Amino acid sequence: MLAGKRSGVNSLDGIAFLLRRTLLLVEAYLDGIRQGQEHYMNIVRILDLLDPKLRVAIAYLLHKAVQRALWLLSGAPSSSVFTSLARLYLFWL
């Protein structure tokens, strides 16, 4: 009898709650991705307006800042991040 009560309406309510919560988390994640893309495009638009020499200087400073942050966080730089920065640098030139 007790096992039957556990599998009743209360468990369906629990499942519904978890689904709603998961849906809110997915929406927040997708919104964060969208905002990140918008910020990236705004930065690229601004950099396109700048002199190429200034773009190179900004890319270098960004590279050094990311390198320092990675060094502090992990103790060793990540090659994939450096590859991404190199691509971004070449894109700006």
TAURCOR-V68161 format. One record per backbone hydrogen bond with DSSP energy under -1.0 kcal/mol. CO is the residue of the C=O (numbers start at 1). NH is the residue of the N-H. Records with the same first field share a line. If there is no record, write none. Layout:
# TAURCOR-V68161
CO: NH  NH
This chain:
# TAURCOR-V68161
1: 5
2: 6
3: 7
5: 8
8: 12
9: 13
10: 14
11: 15
12: 16
13: 17
14: 18
15: 19
16: 20
17: 21
18: 22
19: 23
20: 24
21: 25
22: 26
23: 27
24: 28
25: 29
26: 30
27: 31
28: 32
29: 33
30: 34
31: 35
32: 36
33: 37
34: 38
35: 39
36: 40
37: 41
38: 42
39: 43
40: 44
41: 45
42: 46
43: 47
44: 48
46: 49
47: 50
51: 55
52: 56
53: 57
54: 58
55: 59
56: 60
57: 61
58: 62
59: 63
60: 64
61: 65
62: 66
63: 67
64: 68
65: 69
66: 70
67: 71
68: 72
69: 73
70: 74
71: 75
78: 82
79: 83
80: 84
81: 85
82: 86
83: 87
84: 88
85: 89
86: 90
87: 91
88: 92
89: 93
